[in-house]
Amino acid sequence: VIDNLIRFAAKFYAPIRFIELMPFCSKEFYKAHFISMQDISAGLQLEPIDDNQFGHGPARYYKSLKGGIVGMISSTSGRFCASCDRLRLTSRGKLKRCLADANSIDLREHHFSVDAVKEYLFGKTFDHRNYSLIAEKSLRAIGG
């Protein structure tokens, strides 16, 4: 199935990205449906792409030897926090450094203060992946 998706995207010269299921669901659903990037890529003939033509985000890109470009985001099994350049703005005006960050800054409360935002952003740690601490479990609310 994954090979078919890669070939389909390649027909349109479009890179395809896969992202691991994040635990914004019940533990039972997560355990039943989680597939790691290692499992997804097993059996695929992929060569890493070293250039940054697809941006500097959390995805790692590969060239499929059967044709096409594949991006993979190991949101749960991988550790990419130190290189992540993503921010989220929630539907309630809060800026988050990461989907898994229990903290945020209310931009309205701080009147969009550049100094307050800088202080918040530079306070990012590189291993805040405890999804269970997040009060807003809906990606709709988080800005995902």
N, C-alpha and C positions, 0 to 999 in steps of 0.2 A: 504494500500500500504506500509506504513512504517513497519507494523508488518511483512509483507512478506519479506522486505529487511533485517530486523533483523534476521528472521529465516533463510534466505538464507546465510547470513554471518556466522551464528552460525553453519551451516552444515560443514563449512570449518574451524571452530574454529578461525575465524577472527573477531576481534572487528570492528564495523562499526561506523563511525563518521559522524555527521551531523553538518553543519556550516550554520549560518544564511546568507542570501543574504546581501552583503555589497553594499553600494550605489555607486558603480563604474559603473553606468549606468544612464539612464535618470530618472528623478523624476517620470515620468509616469510609466515606467517599474518597478521601485522599489516599488511604491505604489501598483501596480497590483500584484506583485509576492512575496513580503516579507511575510514570516511566522515566527513568533517568536518561540524560543525554548519552551516557555510555551505552545504555541498552538500545536507544534509538539508532545510534551510529554504528552499532555492531553489524558487520556484514556490508555496510556501505563502503564504497571505495572513494574515500575523501582525502584530498590533499590540502593542508592549511594554506591560506592566503595571508601573506605577511603584510601587504600594503593596507592602507586605511581608506580605500576608495568608497567604502560603505559607511564611513563615520567612525567615531571613537566611542561608541556605546558599549553596552555589556555583551553584545553578540560577538561570537568568534565565527569567522567566515571560512568556508572551505569550497574548493572546486571539486565537483563530482567528476570522477573519471569517466562517467557515462554521460556527462554533459550537465551543465547548470551550476548555479552557485547556491550554497546552503549556509544559512546562518543558524547558529545554535546559542540559546541563552540558558545556561545552567543556573537558574534562579535558586534552586534548592541544593543540588548536589555539588555545585561549583562554588568557588570563592572568587568573586570579581569585584567586591565592594571597593577596593582601593582604586580601581580603574573606571568605575562607573561615573558617568557624567550626567545622569538623569535626575530631574527634579519633578515633583508632582504638585499640582495646585488642586486642592480639593474643591468640591462644589460649594463649600462654606468659606472659601477664601483663606484657607490655611496652606502654607507651603511646607512640603515634606521633602527631606533629603533622600528618602528611600521609601518604598512601599512597606518595608518591614520596620520602619522607624516609629516607635511609639510616641516620639516627640514631634512637634510641628511649631511653626510660628504663624500667628494670625496677622496677616498683612494689613488688614483693616485696623486692628487694634494698635499696630505700630505705625500707622499712617504711611505705609510703604517706605519706611526708613531704611536707607541704604546701609547705614551702620548696623542696625538691628539684624538685617538680613545677612550681612557679612559675618557678624558674630555667630549667628545660628549656623550658617553654612560651614564655617571653619571649625565648628564644634563637632563635626561629623566624625564618628568612630568608624572603623573599618571591619566590624564584625557584629553589626546590629541586626542579626537575622532571626530574632526570636519572634516569629509571627504570632505567637499566642498572646503577646502583650498588646496587640493592636485592638483598640476599642472599636474602630470602624472596620468591620470585616468585609464590607462590600467594596469591590473595586470601583464601583460607581461613585461611592463617597470619597474614596482615596484619590481618584483622578487617574486610575489605570485603564 
